Amino acid sequence: MKSKAAFFPFPILVLVLLTLPSQANAGRAGFDIPQPNGCHPVGTRTEVLRDAHRSLRTHARLLEPIAEGGPFPVVLLEHGADVVPAIYTILAEGLASSGFIVVATNHPPASLISVFPDGHVLKFTAYWPVEADYRTQGVAIGKFIDEVLVADVRFVLDQLREMNSRDHFWRRQLDLSKIGIVGHSLGGATAALATREEPRILAGVNLDGSTLPGMNADVRPVPVQKPFLFLAAEEHASNPALAGIREYVGSESNSYYVIVGGANHGSFTDANLLASRFSRESPPDDGAFERARLTSLLTRSLVEEFFAKYLKATVAPDLDLVVRVDKK
């Protein structure tokens, strides 16, 4: 497969990367990041600047026609604070290759940087009082999620409905009766609340996103009331302040809590894998690369199985085997 990526702008301060199943020839292998293991090649609707001196290659093609067999289920991808959606490329490409259309929203001012079509640049800005106590910060972050990020999710869903009706490329390609959402860190908390509050979202995944003191009126666990998967890093789950606490819980018999051994907060992004090859502070580390690769593959596999189960009505043998199902 050939590489590609691109940003699709909406007319408010939201930029969206759309990753899709494509008709491309899947025969070419890439380097450094794990190749998607689904049956669909992957395409996106964005552009990327390439550094010819680096060997990293993704597995998606620019402006590739969408695959036959649609419409396809939709998965929204929510980034964490002070990063950009591209840091979740392995997860997004894997989902797209498995027959999902992935919509990754860039949320200013929570993202590292947003570049708009007119050249305007908006960089990350803290939306909480940085000198305040932990609980005051949690209240501010919770308010930002409720009033900005979940509102962005609703706006994107509205725009997808319009695109599915009128856009020449996307018309009738999006199955908007089957929508899921996955997010990391701040985006994980966003995914949880959007799943709870937005009726168009059927299932959600939180990748190591916490409920800080002051968030959600200090209610723990937050009841999502729909199928929900929580993946926690070992360092997160071992936090004494969270001993015995489940921060989020889905509907009965559809709530999954997975602790990923040896993982840290960044393990659910591509950052650790990239750092093992391209760090300015240290030479390439094959051991670190392999550990990051395995964690990325595990995360992607569990998320793909979860959405396949709840958006495509297929089985999830690995997920149902390795995790405990919380029952109320």
Residue pairs with C-beta under 8 A, 6 or more apart in sequence:
1 24
1 25
1 26
1 27
1 28
1 30
1 35
1 41
1 42
1 59
1 60
1 61
2 24
2 28
2 61
2 62
3 30
3 48
3 50
3 57
3 58
3 59
3 60
3 61
3 62
4 43
4 44
4 46
4 47
4 48
4 58
4 60
4 61
4 62
4 63
4 64
5 17
5 44
5 46
5 47
5 48
5 58
5 60
5 62
5 86
5 89
6 17
6 44
6 45
6 46
6 47
6 48
6 62
7 15
7 16
7 17
7 46
7 47
7 106
7 115
8 15
8 16
8 17
8 18
8 45
8 46
9 15
9 16
9 116
9 117
10 16
10 155
10 156
10 159
12 155
13 108
13 114
13 122
14 105
14 106
14 107
14 108
14 152
14 155
14 156
15 105
15 106
15 108
15 114
15 115
15 116
16 103
16 104
16 105
16 106
16 156
17 44
17 45
17 46
17 77
17 85
17 86
17 92
17 102
17 103
17 104
17 105
17 106
18 44
18 45
18 46
18 101
18 102
18 103
18 104
19 42
19 43
19 44
19 60
19 92
19 93
19 95
19 96
19 101
19 102
19 104
20 42
20 43
20 44
20 45
20 64
20 66
20 67
20 72
20 96
20 101
20 102
20 173
21 38
21 40
21 41
21 42
21 43
21 66
21 67
21 69
21 70
21 72
21 96
21 97
21 99
21 100
21 101
22 40
22 41
22 42
22 43
22 60
22 61
22 64
22 65
22 66
22 67
22 96
23 41
23 64
23 65
23 66
23 67
23 68
24 41
24 42
24 43
24 61
24 64
25 41
26 41
29 35
30 57
30 58
30 59
31 55
31 56
31 57
32 55
32 56
32 57
32 273
32 277
33 56
33 57
33 58
33 59
33 89
33 90
33 270
33 273
33 296
34 90
34 94
34 293
34 296
34 297
34 300
35 59
36 42
36 59
36 93
36 94
36 96
36 97
36 98
37 94
37 97
37 98
38 94
38 96
38 97
38 98
38 99
38 304
39 97
39 98
39 99
40 67
40 96
40 97
40 98
40 99
41 59
41 61
41 64
41 67
41 97
42 59
42 60
42 61
42 93
42 96
42 97
43 60
43 61
43 62
43 63
43 64
43 65
43 66
43 96
44 60
44 61
44 62
44 64
44 96
45 63
45 169
46 62
47 62
48 62
54 278
56 274
56 277
56 278
58 89
58 93
59 93
59 97
60 93
60 96
66 72
66 169
66 173
67 99
69 99
70 172
70 173
70 174
70 175
71 164
71 172
71 173
71 174
71 175
72 99
72 100
72 101
72 173
72 174
72 175
73 99
73 100
73 101
73 175
73 178
73 179
73 180
73 307
73 311
73 312
74 100
74 101
74 102
74 103
74 160
74 174
74 175
74 176
74 178
74 179
74 180
75 95
75 100
75 101
75 102
75 103
75 179
75 180
75 181
75 182
75 307
75 311
76 102
76 103
76 104
76 105
76 153
76 156
76 157
76 179
76 180
76 181
76 182
76 191
76 194
76 201
77 85
77 88
77 91
77 92
77 102
77 103
77 104
77 105
77 181
77 182
77 183
77 187
78 104
78 105
78 107
78 149
78 153
78 181
78 182
78 183
78 184
78 186
78 187
78 188
78 190
78 191
78 194
79 85
79 87
79 88
79 104
79 105
79 106
79 107
79 110
79 111
79 183
79 184
79 186
79 187
80 183
80 184
80 185
80 186
80 187
80 188
80 209
80 269
81 110
81 124
81 185
81 186
82 110
82 111
82 112
82 124
83 111
83 112
83 269
83 271
84 106
84 111
84 112
84 113
85 92
85 104
85 105
85 106
85 111
87 269
87 270
87 271
88 104
88 184
88 269
88 270
89 270
90 270
90 273
90 296
90 300
91 182
91 268
91 296
91 299
91 300
91 303
92 102
92 104
94 300
94 303
94 304
95 102
95 300
95 303
95 304
95 307
96 102
98 304
98 308
99 312
100 180
100 307
100 311
101 173
101 174
103 156
103 160
105 152
105 153
105 156
106 114
107 148
107 149
107 152
108 114
108 122
109 122
109 123
109 124
109 125
109 127
110 124
110 127
110 144
110 148
110 149
110 186
111 124
112 123
112 124
113 121
113 122
113 123
113 124
114 121
114 122
114 123
115 121
116 122
127 140
127 141
127 144
127 148
128 136
128 137
128 140
128 141
128 144
129 136
129 137
129 140
130 137
132 140
134 212
134 213
134 214
135 212
135 213
135 214
136 214
137 212
137 214
138 212
138 213
138 214
138 215
139 214
139 215
141 186
141 189
141 212
141 215
142 212
142 214
142 215
142 216
145 186
145 189
145 190
145 193
145 215
146 193
149 186
149 187
149 190
149 194
150 190
150 193
150 194
150 197
150 198
153 181
153 190
153 194
153 198
153 201
154 194
154 198
157 176
157 179
157 198
157 200
160 170
160 174
160 176
161 176
163 170
163 171
163 174
164 170
164 171
164 172
164 173
164 174
164 176
165 171
176 200
178 202
178 311
178 312
179 200
179 201
179 202
179 311
180 201
180 202
180 203
180 204
180 205
180 307
180 310
180 311
181 191
181 194
181 195
181 201
181 203
181 204
181 205
182 191
182 204
182 205
182 206
182 207
182 303
182 307
183 189
183 190
183 191
183 192
183 205
183 206
183 207
183 209
184 207
184 208
184 209
184 268
184 269
185 207
185 208
185 209
185 265
185 268
186 209
187 207
187 209
188 205
188 206
188 207
188 208
188 209
189 206
189 209
189 210
189 211
189 215
190 209
191 204
191 205
191 206
191 209
192 204
192 206
192 209
192 222
192 224
192 228
192 248
193 216
193 222
194 201
194 204
195 201
195 203
195 204
195 224
195 226
195 228
196 222
196 223
196 224
196 225
196 226
201 226
202 226
202 227
202 310
202 311
203 226
203 227
203 228
203 229
203 306
203 307
203 310
203 311
204 224
204 226
204 227
204 228
204 229
204 250
205 228
205 229
205 230
205 231
205 303
205 306
205 307
206 228
206 229
206 230
206 231
206 248
207 231
207 268
207 299
207 303
208 231
208 232
208 233
208 236
208 263
208 265
208 268
210 236
210 247
211 220
211 222
211 247
211 248
216 222
220 245
220 246
220 247
221 245
221 246
221 247
221 248
221 249
222 247
222 248
222 249
223 249
224 248
224 249
224 250
224 251
224 255
225 250
225 251
226 250
226 251
226 254
227 250
227 251
227 254
227 255
227 306
227 309
227 310
228 248
228 249
228 250
228 251
228 254
228 255
228 256
229 250
229 256
229 258
229 302
229 303
229 306
229 319
230 246
230 247
230 248
230 255
230 256
230 257
230 258
231 258
231 260
231 268
231 299
231 302
231 303
232 257
232 258
232 259
232 260
233 259
233 260
233 263
233 264
233 265
233 267
233 268
234 259
234 260
234 261
234 262
234 263
234 264
235 263
235 264
235 265
236 242
236 265
237 259
246 257
246 326
249 255
249 326
249 328
250 256
250 326
252 327
252 328
253 325
253 327
254 310
254 325
255 325
255 326
256 306
256 319
256 323
256 324
256 325
256 326
257 323
257 324
257 326
258 302
258 322
258 323
260 267
260 295
260 298
260 299
262 291
262 295
263 295
264 272
266 272
267 292
267 295
267 296
267 299
268 295
268 299
270 296
272 288
272 291
272 292
272 295
273 289
273 292
273 293
273 296
275 288
275 292
276 284
276 285
276 286
276 288
276 289
276 292
277 284
277 289
278 284
279 285
301 318
302 318
302 319
305 316
305 317
305 318
305 319
306 316
306 319
308 314
308 316
309 315
309 316
309 319
